[in-house]
C-alpha cells in the first residue's frame, strides 16, 4: 500500500536515507486535494485483497542493505522501527517503543519498549533485538548501509560507538550520544531486525548475502503489519496480514483490516495503466501523459499531491577507482565540463514534451516539497543554450580536429559519452533521447542505452563502477540529514565517488563539514542556513545535473477507504479497508 510507482516514498523509509528510484493532454481534469485537519480515519471492515503495482523486482529482501525503491517498496510493510512520523502533524510518535525520556540535554534517551510484541514467526521481541540491530548491523563497519551513514556523522570514535546503545532490561534500552543530534528521534524509525534470525549471519560474516531474493519468504521475519507469503520473480509479491501485529483500532480489533495484498511486478507503465483501467489493481501513481485518461476511469479518484520531493538527474562518474577510460574521468572531474553539459539540458522542453507541462525545471538537489529548506531563487538557473555549450567546450580544448563532425579533446579522444538509464521508464528514456539529440547537434557523440534497473543500480553502487553517465532519481526526505548517505563523501550513495576515506576535493570537504554541523545544530533557523549552504555548493559544482520536478499524482479505486496519500507516504495505511 506504499508502493506508489516512481518517486513517492514508503512509510518508514521516508524518514531514512535517500534511495534510488526506478521512476520519477487536453480536456478538463478534476483533482482531489486532501486537507489534513479534516481527515480522520474511521473504523473499517476486515477482509479483502488489495492489489497494486511494483515497478521492478526487488534487488534484496534485506532492509539493511536496500538502497533502491525496487527493494524498499517490497519491504516497507514488513518491518517497523522504534519511532514513526505522523504524516498529519509531522510529529515523531512511538512505534515499537511505547515512550521515551530525554536526559542530559539531549545526549541520553531512555526508551520503554512495547510489551507483548512478537515477531511475525511468533518469537517474542525484546531489547536484545534493538541492541543487536544497531550495534551489530547498522554500526558494523563490515556492513555498508545507509542507516549507519546517518549515525556515523555524530558517532566519531570507537568509544562513541561502544556507548551508543545498551540494554537496561528486557523492555528498556538506553541510547547515549556524544552531543545532541537533531534528527535522532526521526532516525530511530529505521527497521528493527530479528536477532534470532540474523545473528548467525553476522557472526559468520554472511550478512551481505542474507535474506536475498532466493530466500524462503518464511525466513523474512518482521514486526510490521504484513509478512511475506510468496515471491515469484517477474510476476508478483504476495503478503498476508501479520497475526502478531501490535496495532489495534478504537474497538480493539487487530489491524491491518485488509488481510491480503498482491503486488504485481509490471515494468511497463502502459501495462500497469491497462490493469488499473480494467479494475485489476486498486491504485497506482499517474504519469502526466495519462492524467486525462485516468480522470475518465469510473469509480476512481485522482489525487494531486503537489511537487514530488524526489529528484531526477544526470550523474557523472568521477570515481578514480572506476572502470572507465582515464581521459573520460578527467572530463567528468572538470567542473566546467559538467557545467557545459548542464547548459545543454532543455529543462523547459522536457517539462512540456515529457511531462505535458505538469513539471517544473530543477536546478538543485531539493524541490519545493522540501520546506522549509527550499526557497525560490536558492539555485541559479542553468539556461539552455547550445551555442554557449559549444563555446564552453571549445574553451576546454575540444575541437573537431579531423573534420568528422565530432569534437575531440587535446589528445585526440573523441568526445563520446555512454549514457544509461533504466529500461521501461518511458519518461527517463524520453529525457535521454532529448539529451542525446541536443548534444549530438554540437558534436558530442552519445551512446544511449536503457538497461534493467537493478543492473543499473549495481553498476552505480558496486565495484568496478563501470558506468560513465546515468539518468536516475533519488527519493527525498523530510530531514536533510537523511540525505547524508548521498551528500557526504563517505556515503554509500555518494554516487559520483562513493565511500571516500577522506574528501577528494575541497568542496566535498566543505560539504562534509556543513553536514556534520547541521546534524548537531538544534536551532531550526541555523540548521536551515547550514543545509542551504550545502545545497548551494552542490548546485554550483554540478556533480549531478538536476533536471525537472514533476507533480506527484495518484489514482485509486473508490472502494479503498481511509485513504490519505501524501508525497511522503500514506497516513495510517494499516487502517485502510475495502468497501
CORVENQUI-V542360 format. One record per helix or strand. SS is the DSSP state (@ for helix, = for strand). FROM is the first residue (numbers start at 1). TO is the last residue. If there is no record, write none. Layout:
ss-><SS;SS>
from-><FROM;FROM>
to-><TO;TO>
This chain:
ss-><@;=;=;@;=;=;@;=;=;=;@;=;=;=;@;@;@;=;=;@;@;@;@;=;=;=;=;=;@;=;@;=;=;@;@;@;=;@;=;=;=;=;@;=;@;=;@;@;@;=;=;=;=;=;@;=>
from-><11;20;32;36;49;68;69;83;92;97;104;108;118;124;127;146;158;165;172;184;195;207;217;226;236;248;254;260;269;283;288;300;311;326;335;347;359;386;399;408;414;416;426;445;453;469;480;506;524;544;548;560;565;569;573;577>
to-><15;21;32;38;54;68;75;85;94;103;106;113;118;124;138;152;163;169;176;187;203;209;219;232;241;248;254;265;277;285;295;307;316;333;343;353;361;395;399;408;414;422;441;451;461;474;487;520;541;546;557;561;566;570;575;578>
